[in-house]
């Protein structure tokens, strides 16, 4: 998160980024999106068959609520809060 916050990594226009070589064992993909000034970053680290995703999610502010009308809430069926800004999400 320090590298992301300090802009040491660059984002593609679609919100995707590739982690630096030294950090690629942490996640195979990273996606960033912003809604109402809240930045959400998803770190994809696991999966399975049929298609399943395991993701750590970081929010710059605010909690993820079950009734929240964000694209993310439609995409992730399982949400577990880990601390103030970090969540485990999956489908």
Residue pairs with C-beta under 8 A, 6 or more apart in sequence:
1 41
1 58
3 9
3 20
3 23
4 32
4 41
8 20
9 17
9 19
9 20
10 17
11 17
11 32
15 31
15 32
15 33
16 29
16 30
16 31
16 32
17 30
17 31
17 32
18 24
18 30
19 26
19 27
19 30
26 43
26 45
27 43
27 44
27 45
27 56
28 44
28 45
29 43
29 44
30 41
30 42
30 43
30 44
31 41
31 42
31 44
32 39
32 40
32 41
32 42
33 39
33 40
33 71
33 72
34 40
35 70
35 71
37 61
38 59
38 60
38 61
38 62
39 59
39 60
40 57
40 58
40 59
40 60
40 70
40 72
41 57
41 58
42 55
42 56
42 57
42 72
42 89
43 55
43 56
43 57
43 58
44 53
44 54
44 55
45 54
45 55
45 56
46 53
46 54
47 53
47 54
51 91
52 90
52 91
53 90
53 91
54 88
54 90
55 76
55 88
55 89
55 90
56 82
56 86
56 87
56 88
56 89
57 64
57 72
57 76
57 86
57 87
57 88
57 89
58 85
58 86
58 87
59 85
59 87
60 85
61 85
63 81
64 72
64 73
64 79
64 81
64 87
64 89
65 73
66 73
66 79
67 73
72 89
73 79
75 91
76 89
76 90
76 91
77 90
77 91
78 88
78 89
78 90
78 91
79 87
79 88
79 89
80 87
80 88
80 89
81 87
82 88
